[in-house]
Amino acid sequence: MAVCPVYTTQSLNSTCSISTPSKTHFSSHHNHLVFYRTSKRTSKRGGSSSCVITCSAGDSQTVVIGLAADSGCGKSTFMRRLTSVFGGAAEPPKGGNPDSNTLISDMTTVICLDDYHSLDRTGRKEKGVTALDPRANDFDLMYEQVKALKSGIAVDKPIYNHVTGLLDPPELIKPPKILVIEGLHPMFDERVRDLLDFSIYLDISNEVKFAWKIQRDMAERGHSLESIKASIEARKPDFDAFIDPQKQYADAVIEVLPTQLIPDDNEGKVLRVRLIMKEGVEHFSPVYLFDEGSTISWIPCGRKLTCSYPGIKFSYGPDTYFGHEVSVLEMDGQFDRLDELIYVESHLSNLSTKFYGEVTQQMLKHADFPGSNNGTGLFQTIVGLKIRDLYEQITAIKTAAPLQATKA
């Protein structure tokens, strides 16, 4: 009989004794012995569901990345760029709920934090709260399940159905190599925030956000212009109170603003994008332009980088952000030819690429993604490569630790 710690979504402190009859499964990998079996539990959301209990020696650990942003701010596009860096197409769980928000690839699992809504659409309307309000979300369950997955333990994660607005039965999520939690509140709860190995905030200005939300909600979800305006106004107080303050905790912020190259521009088609990178973050070295720590303003040569009016301007330098020392890389304008991006890439350092031109290759690979002709796509790609490097550093340390212990 084996005795080991057991983690469930209800308690992370209990223990259990598991015998090994034919219905109990176990596997051994080197010195890592895992036992697991299923049992029934009552869901907080009503009804019953299966729960996988895993007893693990815990010698491998999932790397957890947090991505925060308001609705309609490019989280989905960023996730597609990020999972592409690690290889394999990100797809919903096979054979599961067709309305699942989860995306799984070879190395990554992306969880949408909307799944931790404690109130469905009708419940929020009855109580007069938005999805941004902490009262509409179950942070205890979020923390317990992210902690379990980080420790290598499978969970039964709830599903919020964006089509029906209802809370669907849960789905089994197994611990991946890299877990990305994306949504409104990945850095709101201090307990969840402390589980993150790296965090990103997408900070979209009001002008740009409005244009993006109209494009997404009208074109893809069939909403009217009037309903979009009403939704934005209704959400703004809660966004300012609960979502926007999270950017102070982020390790990297991608800030999207109207261009400064066109005086009094109101169209919002040309963007100024800033990549704000916190100094002193473990396993993360900020990208720099030309000379690390200097203040740089650069207008690329027009013979080497084709760009129509109003052109392109880069800048880089040190700054402070919510009291933290940061490095800021900025791009204002847009590319005409992505294949010429190699010229810009060659002037950037600390990109964490595997080979010369990898940033350009990734951008060309997803040329049809939104933002591929401006700084949003460029900086999302760069952050994706930096996260890959962070993951490799963390796993290298974990791999080296047992070897050092054996030598000792």
Disulfide bonds with the S-S distance in Angstrom:
Cys4-Cys55 2.46
